[in-house]
Amino acid sequence: MSETEIAGRDWVEAASCTWLHEAQLLVSVLGAAGIRAVIPNVHILAVQPLYANLVGGVRVLVPPDDLARAREVLAAANAGQETGDHDDAV
C-alpha cells in the first residue's frame, strides 16, 4: 500500500499543519461540509507529537475528487477566522 493509499483508495493532501489538534479541527470543518478527510499517522502523532517532522508534518488527506472543494472550504473557514466573522454574536 502506498503512503497516500488508505483502505485501497488514493488520497491527496488538502492541508498540512504543525500540530495534531490543528489538523483535527480541519478534518472537523471538512466533515461538516460533507467531505471525508483523514490524518495519516494519527496514532503515532497522538502518542508523540514531536514526530510530526519525521513523518512529513501533520497532513490532512481527502479523496482526489474532493480536493478543489476541500481547499475552498478550508480557505473560506480561514477567511472567516481572520475577519472575525463568527456566528456566536450575542
N, C-alpha and C positions, 0 to 999 in steps of 0.2 A: 504494500500500500504506500503510495507517495505521501509526501509531507502534507499536501493540501487535499488529500483524499480522505474523507471521513464517511464511514458507513457505505463505502462503494461509490461515493459521489464526489465529484470535484468541487472545491470551494475556492473562492478568491478573497483577497484581503480588502476589506472596506475601510478599515481604520487600524491604527496602531497606537498603543498607549504605553505609558511608563509604568503604571500600576494596575493591578488586577481589578480593584474596585472601580476604576475609571472605565475599563473595558466592560465590566458587568453592567454599568449604567448604560453604555451604548447598546449592549445586547437587549436591555430592557426597552430602550427607546425604539429600537428596530422591531422588537416583538410587538409593541403597541401599534406599530404601523403595519403589522401583518407580514413582516419579513423575518424568516428564520435566520438566526445567527448563532455562531458557536465560537468558543475560545479554545483553541488547541492548547494543550499543556496546562489546562486549568488546575489539575490536581497537583502538579509539580509546583506551580506558582502559588497555590494556596498554602502549601507547606513551607516553601522557601521563596518569598517574593524577590529576593535579590538574584535569583536565577534568570530573571526576565532577559537580561542582556545575553545570557548564554543561549537562549532559545529563540533569539531574534525579536525580542520585545513581546509585549502582550498584544497579540493580534486578534482582531475581530473579523471572522470569515463569514461570507454569505455565498449562496449559490450564484454562479456567473450570471444567470438571467436576472437576478435582483440587484446586481452591483450598482447600476446607474441610479435606481430608485433609492437604494440604501444610502448612497452618497448624498442625494438630495435631502433625504430625511435628516441625516446627521448634520448637514450644513444648515438646514432650517432650525434644528434644535440648538445648534451653536449660535446662530444669529439671534435667536430669541434670548439666549442666556446673556449675550454681550449687550443687548439693548435693554435688558431688564424687563422684557415683555413676558410677564408671568400671569397666570390665571389665578393667582392667590390674593387678589385685591380684596380688601375688607369692605 
